[in-house]
């Protein structure tokens, strides 16, 4: 275990070196704009570089493989360290937020949640807006690699269903993770460039196009405007945003394999079909609701419903209208779809579509067995049998997810928040969606009015939801700490 921790520190050292270069980008941009925040970014860059260099040199050894269980500890430590460092520009820079608010904003960025403390984005320094977008972009690619490389091997919540040619049962994860990061990173970067280009072609500035391009592909939701995407009031912009939000919520490994093999198997995937179908059904229901209760014509209701539903279902959290004012039906419906989330192996979060599919098919099989006790019914997923091990894993994950959701809701209620704020705030945090469904934390509001108590536990909820529960829970496993 000691050797594994040494390898983990070596990786953390290299990560700090990378982060020193990464944080230099908004610093140089702020210096170019004659801003005042470049000093903070430069100091972060210098400190991270030399600290990372010393750590890497101290713990350097010939074999840099990291055991699977140690990779969980490495993931958790890295996320917390980067969150604290990334919070410094919000604390010491022009936003001048408190430490708790800075930590919340930073955690929201790296977990691609999109919940914000900053009240006036329109007048916030562009270097800070760029930093927020860069944090979400980094968090998006990070979780994709972890979900594809590590979760399937440890059989987290049924993720063993998604063993790929990149995955193996070898206990060493670092070499494979490097291969996955290179393959997925290329797709991720290409999609970001394409999204930014198409946004620019719809009339956005270069800065707004790049900033939104990064947060859209990360399904993050951080915008450069107080009114989010609604500020641009452009149908073409909304269409581009919706298309790339959906793409980013689909399995990246399937996107990569489809491009490499050049076949049409992508849309034959059960999870992709279910996710797209679910979005269509919910859009239709919201359209009917808007037409019935708010006298919105067909085309306008289609536009409003499509963007809002896709944004919530993908966990992006962008907005064009304040959907918190649409009534109980949409509030309840949006609460369900934000908890479900997108597909596995995407930058989206939530319970994930495949787990809902497995639970539904298992329930249908159980009903068939009750009706025909002597019949033999085997639940399947993508033409493969759902084993008892996978079902138990998914069921356990589902229970833990709802348990943590319930605890978060109770904590927010204990702090004095109303039921809708408590429920939607917990769901938005755990599912990494961002805006809640009440007026206070909805699309027209933010989380700045919450107490430090609520912000702290919501930050924990963001981290737990982004890392799919187990990296925190596994720390209590004796096996992790065996010598």
C-alpha positions in Angstrom: 0.0 0.0 0.0 2.9 2.4 0.8 4.3 1.8 -2.7 0.9 2.6 -4.2 0.6 5.8 -2.2 4.0 6.8 -3.5 2.9 6.2 -7.1 -0.3 8.2 -6.3 1.8 11.1 -5.0 3.9 11.0 -8.2 0.7 11.3 -10.3 -0.5 14.2 -8.1 2.8 15.9 -8.6 2.5 15.6 -12.3 -1.1 16.8 -12.1 0.0 19.9 -10.2 2.5 20.6 -13.0 -0.2 20.3 -15.6 -2.5 22.6 -13.5 0.2 25.2 -13.3 0.3 25.4 -17.1 -3.5 25.3 -17.2 -4.0 28.2 -14.8 -1.5 30.3 -16.7 -4.0 30.6 -19.6 -6.6 32.8 -17.9 -3.7 34.7 -16.3 -2.2 35.6 -19.7 -5.6 36.5 -21.0 -6.2 38.8 -18.1 -2.8 40.4 -18.5 -3.6 41.0 -22.2 -6.9 42.7 -21.1 -5.0 44.9 -18.6 -7.0 43.2 -15.8 -6.1 42.8 -12.1 -6.5 39.1 -11.6 -3.4 38.0 -13.6 -1.2 38.2 -10.5 -3.3 35.6 -8.7 -3.2 33.2 -11.6 0.5 33.7 -12.1 1.2 33.0 -8.3 -1.0 29.8 -8.5 0.9 28.7 -11.6 4.3 29.2 -10.0 3.4 27.6 -6.7 1.8 24.6 -8.4 4.7 24.1 -10.8 7.4 24.0 -8.2 5.3 22.1 -5.7 4.4 19.5 -8.3 8.0 19.3 -9.5 9.2 18.6 -5.9 6.5 16.0 -5.3 7.2 14.2 -8.6 10.9 14.1 -8.0 10.6 12.9 -4.4 8.2 10.0 -5.2 9.6 9.1 -8.6 10.3 5.4 -9.2 10.7 3.1 -12.1 7.3 1.4 -11.9 4.6 4.0 -11.8 1.6 1.6 -12.0 -1.3 2.4 -9.6 -3.4 -0.3 -8.1 -7.1 -0.1 -8.8 -8.2 0.6 -5.2 -5.5 3.2 -4.8 -6.8 4.9 -8.0 -9.9 5.7 -6.1 -8.0 7.3 -3.3 -5.9 9.1 -5.9 -9.1 10.4 -7.7 -10.6 11.7 -4.5 -7.4 13.4 -3.3 -6.8 15.0 -6.7 -10.3 16.3 -7.0 -10.2 18.0 -3.5 -6.7 19.4 -4.0 -7.6 20.9 -7.4 -10.9 22.3 -6.1 -9.1 24.1 -3.3 -6.4 25.5 -5.7 -9.1 26.4 -8.3 -11.0 28.4 -5.6 -8.1 30.9 -5.0 -9.0 33.2 -8.0 -12.6 33.5 -6.7 -11.3 34.2 -3.2 -8.3 36.4 -3.8 -9.3 37.8 -7.3 -11.8 40.4 -8.3 -14.9 38.3 -7.4 -13.7 38.6 -3.7 -15.9 35.8 -2.5 -15.7 34.2 0.9 -13.7 30.9 1.2 -16.9 28.8 1.4 -18.4 30.6 -1.6 -15.1 30.2 -3.5 -14.9 26.5 -2.7 -18.6 26.1 -3.7 -18.0 27.8 -7.1 -14.8 25.9 -7.7 -16.4 22.5 -6.8 -19.4 23.4 -9.0 -17.0 24.0 -11.8 -14.8 20.9 -11.6 -17.8 18.6 -11.0 -19.5 20.3 -14.0 -22.5 21.1 -11.8 -23.0 24.7 -12.9 -24.5 26.0 -9.6 -23.1 29.5 -9.1 -22.6 32.0 -6.3 -21.6 35.0 -8.6 -24.6 37.3 -9.0 -23.5 39.6 -11.8 -21.9 37.6 -14.5 -22.3 40.4 -17.1 -19.8 42.5 -15.2 -17.5 39.8 -14.0 -13.9 39.8 -15.3 -13.5 37.8 -18.5 -10.5 35.9 -17.1 -12.7 34.7 -14.2 -15.5 33.6 -16.7 -12.8 31.8 -18.7 -11.5 30.1 -15.6 -15.0 28.9 -14.7 -15.4 27.4 -18.2 -12.0 25.8 -18.1 -12.7 24.2 -14.8 -15.9 22.6 -16.2 -14.1 21.5 -19.3 -11.4 19.8 -17.3 -13.9 18.1 -15.0 -15.9 16.8 -17.9 -13.0 15.0 -19.6 -11.7 13.8 -16.2 -14.9 12.0 -15.2 -15.3 10.4 -18.7 -11.9 8.8 -18.4 -12.6 7.6 -14.8 -16.0 6.2 -15.8 -14.6 4.2 -18.7 -11.2 3.2 -17.2 -11.9 2.5 -13.5 -15.6 2.1 -12.7 -16.1 -1.0 -15.0 -13.1 -2.9 -13.3 -14.4 -2.2 -9.8 -17.9 -3.2 -10.9 -19.3 0.1 -9.6 -23.1 0.3 -9.8 -23.3 -2.2 -12.7 -20.5 -0.5 -14.7 -19.0 -3.9 -15.4 -21.5 -4.0 -18.3 -19.2 -1.6 -20.2 -15.9 -3.5 -20.5 -14.2 -2.3 -23.6 -11.1 -3.3 -25.5 -9.4 -0.6 -23.4 -10.4 -2.3 -20.2 -8.9 -5.4 -18.7 -8.9 -7.3 -15.4 -5.3 -6.3 -14.8 -5.0 -4.6 -11.4 -2.7 -1.9 -12.9 -4.8 1.0 -14.2 -2.4 3.8 -15.2 -1.2 2.6 -18.6 -4.8 1.8 -19.7 -6.0 5.2 -18.4 -3.3 6.9 -20.5 -4.6 5.1 -23.7 -8.2 6.0 -22.9 -7.4 9.7 -22.1 -5.6 10.0 -25.5 -8.5 8.5 -27.4 -11.4 10.2 -25.6 -9.5 13.4 -25.2 -9.2 13.7 -29.0 -12.9 13.3 -29.4 -13.6 15.7 -26.6 -11.4 18.4 -28.0 -12.8 18.0 -31.5 -16.4 18.3 -30.2 -15.4 21.4 -28.3 -13.9 23.0 -31.4 -16.9 22.1 -33.5 -19.3 23.4 -30.9 -17.4 26.7 -30.5 -17.2 27.2 -34.3 -21.0 26.6 -34.8 -21.8 29.0 -31.9 -19.6 31.6 -33.5 -21.4 31.1 -36.8 -24.7 31.9 -35.0 -23.4 35.4 -34.0 -21.7 34.9 -30.7 -18.4 36.5 -30.0 -15.2 34.5 -30.1 -15.0 34.6 -26.3 -18.6 33.6 -25.7 -18.3 30.9 -28.3 -15.2 29.3 -26.7 -16.5 29.7 -23.1 -19.9 28.2 -23.9 -18.3 25.5 -26.1 -16.2 24.2 -23.2 -19.1 24.2 -20.7 -21.6 22.7 -23.2 -19.4 19.7 -24.0 -18.8 19.2 -20.3 -22.6 19.5 -19.7 -21.5 22.0 -17.1 -23.9 25.0 -17.5 -21.6 27.8 -16.5 -22.5 30.8 -18.8 -20.9 34.2 -19.3 -24.3 35.9 -19.0 -26.8 36.4 -16.2 -29.6 35.2 -18.5 -27.6 32.2 -19.7 -28.4 31.2 -23.3 -31.6 33.2 -23.2 -29.4 36.4 -23.4 -28.7 35.7 -27.1 -32.4 35.1 -28.0 -31.4 33.1 -31.1 -33.1 30.0 -32.3 -30.0 28.9 -34.3 -27.9 29.3 -31.1 -30.3 27.3 -29.1 -30.3 24.5 -31.7 -26.5 24.3 -31.7 -26.5 24.2 -27.9 -29.1 21.4 -27.8 -27.4 19.3 -30.4 -24.1 19.4 -28.6 -25.7 18.9 -25.1 -27.3 15.7 -26.4 -24.0 14.5 -28.0 -22.1 15.1 -24.8 -24.6 13.0 -22.9 -24.0 10.0 -25.0 -21.3 7.4 -24.4 -18.0 8.8 -25.6 -16.5 5.3 -26.1 -19.4 4.6 -28.5 -18.7 7.8 -30.4 -15.0 6.9 -30.7 -15.7 3.3 -31.8 -18.3 4.5 -34.4 -15.9 7.0 -35.9 -13.1 4.4 -35.9 -15.1 1.6 -37.4 -17.3 3.8 -39.6 -20.5 1.8 -38.9 -24.0 2.7 -37.9 -24.1 0.7 -34.7 -24.2 3.8 -32.5 -27.9 4.4 -32.6 -28.7 0.6 -32.2 -27.4 0.9 -28.7 -30.2 0.3 -26.1 -29.0 3.1 -23.8 -28.8 5.7 -26.6 -32.3 4.8 -27.8 -33.8 5.0 -24.3 -32.2 8.3 -23.6 -33.3 9.9 -26.9 -36.8 8.4 -26.6 -37.1 9.7 -23.0 -36.2 13.2 -24.1 -38.8 13.2 -26.9 -41.6 12.0 -24.6 -40.8 14.6 -21.9 -40.6 17.4 -24.5 -44.0 16.4 -25.8 -45.5 16.4 -22.3 -44.1 19.8 -21.5 -45.3 21.2 -24.8 -48.9 20.1 -24.0 -48.6 21.6 -20.5 -47.4 25.0 -21.8 -50.1 25.1 -24.5 -52.8 24.2 -22.1 -51.9 26.5 -19.2 -50.0 29.4 -20.7 -51.5 29.7 -24.2 -48.2 29.3 -25.9 -48.5 28.5 -29.7 -47.1 25.2 -31.1 -43.8 26.4 -32.4 -42.9 28.5 -29.4 -43.9 25.7 -27.0 -41.7 23.3 -29.0 -38.8 25.7 -28.8 -39.1 26.4 -25.1 -39.9 22.8 -24.1 -37.1 21.3 -26.2 -34.3 23.5 -24.8 -35.4 23.2 -21.2 -35.9 19.5 -21.2 -32.7 18.7 -23.0 -30.8 21.0 -20.7 -32.2 19.4 -17.5 -32.0 15.8 -18.9 -28.4 16.2 -19.9 -27.5 17.8 -16.6 -26.2 20.9 -18.4 -28.4 23.5 -16.6 -28.5 26.2 -19.3 -31.7 28.1 -19.6 -33.7 30.3 -21.9 -36.8 30.7 -19.7 -37.4 30.5 -15.9 -38.9 27.0 -15.8 -39.3 27.3 -12.0 -42.5 29.3 -12.7 -44.2 26.7 -14.8 -46.1 24.9 -12.1 -46.1 21.7 -10.1 -46.3 19.3 -13.1 -43.1 20.5 -14.8 -41.4 20.8 -11.4 -42.1 17.2 -10.6 -41.2 16.0 -14.1 -37.9 17.9 -14.2 -37.0 16.5 -10.7 -37.3 13.0 -12.1 -35.3 13.6 -15.3 -32.5 15.4 -13.5 -32.1 12.5 -11.2 -31.9 10.1 -14.1 -29.3 12.0 -16.0 -27.5 10.9 -19.2 -25.7 7.8 -20.5 -22.8 6.1 -18.9 -19.3 7.1 -20.1 -20.5 10.6 -21.0 -19.8 14.0 -19.3 -23.4 13.9 -17.9 -24.2 12.7 -14.4 -27.2 11.4 -12.5 -28.3 7.8 -11.9 -27.5 7.1 -15.5 -30.0 5.7 -18.1 -28.7 2.2 -18.1 -29.4 1.7 -14.4 -33.0 2.7 -14.9 -33.2 0.3 -17.9 -31.9 -2.6 -15.8 -34.3 -1.9 -12.9 -37.2 -1.6 -15.3 -36.4 -4.9 -17.1 -35.8 -6.7 -13.9 -39.2 -5.5 -12.6 -40.9 -6.6 -15.8 -39.2 -10.1 -15.5 -40.4 -10.3 -11.8 -44.0 -9.6 -12.8 -43.8 -12.2 -15.5 -42.6 -14.8 -13.0 -45.4 -13.9 -10.6 -48.0 -14.4 -13.4 -46.3 -17.6 -14.8 -44.4 -19.2 -11.8 -43.1 -22.1 -14.0 -41.9 -19.9 -16.8 -38.3 -19.1 -17.4 -37.7 -15.4 -18.0 -34.2 -13.9 -18.3 -33.8 -10.0 -18.3 -31.4 -8.8 -21.0 -29.6 -5.6 -21.8 -28.3 -5.0 -25.3 -29.0 -8.6 -26.1 -26.9 -9.8 -23.2 -28.2 -11.5 -20.0 -28.3 -9.3 -16.9 -26.5 -11.4 -14.3 -27.5 -11.4 -10.6 -24.2 -9.7 -9.8 -25.0 -6.8 -12.1 -28.5 -6.5 -10.8 -27.4 -6.5 -7.2 -24.8 -3.9 -8.0 -27.3 -1.6 -9.7 -29.9 -2.1 -6.9 -27.3 -1.3 -4.2 -26.2 1.8 -6.1 -29.8 2.9 -6.6 -30.5 2.5 -2.9 -27.4 4.4 -1.8 -28.1 7.2 -4.3 -31.6 7.7 -3.0 -30.4 7.5 0.6 -27.8 10.2 0.0 -30.4 12.3 -1.8 -32.8 12.0 1.2 -30.0 12.9 3.6 -29.1 16.0 1.6 -32.8 17.0 1.4 -33.2 16.7 5.1 -30.0 18.8 5.8 -31.3 21.6 3.5 -34.7 21.4 5.2 -33.0 21.5 8.6 -31.3 24.8 7.5 -34.8 26.3 6.9 -35.4 25.9 3.2 -38.8 25.1 1.8 -39.6 21.6 0.3 -39.1 22.5 -3.4 -35.8 24.2 -2.7 -34.6 21.3 -0.5 -35.6 18.6 -3.0 -34.4 20.3 -6.1 -31.3 21.7 -4.6 -30.3 18.2 -3.4 -31.1 16.7 -6.8 -29.3 19.5 -8.7 -26.3 19.0 -6.5 -26.1 15.2 -6.5 -27.0 14.9 -10.2 -24.7 17.8 -11.1 -27.4 19.8 -12.9 -26.8 23.2 -11.4 -30.0 25.3 -11.2 -32.8 24.1 -8.9 -36.5 24.2 -9.4 -37.5 27.0 -7.0 -37.4 30.7 -7.5 -34.4 31.2 -5.2 -32.1 28.7 -6.8 -33.8 28.3 -10.2 -32.6 29.7 -13.6 -33.4 33.3 -12.5 -31.7 32.9 -9.1 -28.5 31.4 -7.7 -27.1 29.8 -4.6 -25.5 33.0 -3.1 -28.4 33.5 -0.6 -27.9 30.1 1.0 -26.0 29.7 4.3 -22.5 28.3 4.6 -24.0 25.2 6.1 -26.1 24.5 3.0 -23.3 25.4 0.6 -20.9 23.0 2.4 -23.1 20.0 2.2 -24.2 20.8 -1.4 -20.5 20.9 -2.3 -20.1 17.5 -0.8 -23.1 16.3 -2.7 -21.6 17.6 -6.0 -18.4 15.6 -5.3 -20.2 12.4 -4.3 -22.5 12.6 -7.3 -19.7 13.4 -9.8 -17.6 10.5 -8.6 -20.6 8.1 -8.4 -20.7 7.6 -4.6 -18.1 4.9 -4.2 -14.7 6.7 -4.2 -15.8 8.3 -0.9 -17.4 5.2 0.6 -14.5 2.9 -0.4 -12.2 4.8 1.9 -13.9 3.0 4.8 -13.0 -0.4 3.3 -10.2 -2.3 5.3 -8.9 -3.8 2.1 -7.8 -0.4 0.8 -5.6 0.1 3.8 -4.0 -3.4 3.9 -0.3 -3.3 3.7 
